[in-house]
Amino acid sequence: YHCQIRKKVRTHEEQEVCLVVLTSEGYLKVLNADTGEILRSIYLATDIVFRYLLWANYLHTIQVKSVQAIRQLPHHLTSSDNVTTKGRVLSLMIFKVHPIEFVAYFHIEKHIFGEDTRDASV
């Protein structure tokens, strides 16, 4: 990471070489790459499984992407759990890095982006 010259003092997190990870418990964590020390821990959601980290803007912004929503099953096989995701393709969260800062959270819905939508990215 090549930092631009700034007038303001950088935070402790900005001075560290960091690793950003997603945990199976639903956390986004920023770790010191040398020591493994947890610098930040952000709980994402209780009802959505986030599994993918991608650069939205290299070394500036990351997107955290959920697993794709369950395909709609025939009515007799539908459980109450996937009724809430009807029409939802996936969910995205956007964060700035250095220091990590929440930017946006939204769902990709078929009724907005089209019935043939299967995946999305920023």
N, C-alpha and C positions, 0 to 999 in steps of 0.2 A: 504494500500500500504506500503510495507516494503522496504525502500530505502537502497541500498548498501552504504557502506562507500566510499566516493569519495574524491579525492584530490581537485577538483575544487569546487567553491562555487555554490550551487544550485540556480536556478532562483526563482523568486517570485512564479511563477506558480507551480514549483516543491514542494514548501513548503506548498501549500494549499491542502486541501481535495477537490477534484474536481468532477464535474458531467459533462459528455460529452453528448450533446443533438443534435438532428437534428431538424431543424425547417421546417415548411411548406413553408417558403420562400426560401429554398435551402441553408441554412447556417448550418455549423457545429460549435457549440459554446461550449466553455469550461467555466463552471460556478463554482464559489466558492460554495461548498455544504452547507456552513453555512449561507451565506448572500445572495446568488443568484446573486452576482456581476458577470458581464461578464468579464472574464479574456482574452479570445481570441474569435474572430469571423472570420470564414473562409467561403467565398462564394464558393460553390461547382461547380455549372453548371447552365446554363440557359435552356438547352434543355433536361435534364435528371432529373427525379424525384428520389432522393435518399431517401430511407425510412427505411433502416435497419442498425443497429450498432451491430457488433459482435467482440468478441475478436479473433484476428488471432493468437496471442501469449499472453496468460494471463498476464495482467498488464504491457505489453510492447508494443504491436502493436494492433491496431484496424482496422477492415475493414468496410468501408461504402459501402453499397450495394444498387443498384437501384431496382426499381420495375422491374418485368420481362417485356420484350418488348411485344408489341401487337402481337398476333398471326397474321399470314398473312391471310387476308381476300380474298375472291374471287375478281378478278380484278374489277368487276363493283361496289364493295363496298369499294374499297381502296381509301383512301384520300391521298393527297400529304404529310400530316404530318407523316404517318407511312412508307413512302417509304424509308426514311433515316435509319430506324431501321430494314430494311429487312435483315434477317439472324442474327441479334443481339439478343442474349438471355438476357443479362443484362450487367451492367457496375459495376466495382469495383474501389474503391480508398482505398489505404492503408496509414495509418498514424502511426508514433511512438507517444507514449504518454510520458508526463513528460520530457521536454515540448513537446507540440504537434508539429509534424514536418511531412510534406508531404513526402511520399516515392514513391508511384506509382499510376498510373491511367491507367486502361485498360478495353477493352470491351471483353466479351465472345461472340465469333462469331461462328455460326453453320458451316460455311465453313472451319473453322480451327479445331474445337473440335468435329465435327460430327453433322449430321442432327438430331440425337436423343437427343442432349444435351438440358436439360430443366432448370437446375440450376447449380450453381457453388459456391465454397467457397475456401478460402485459409487456 
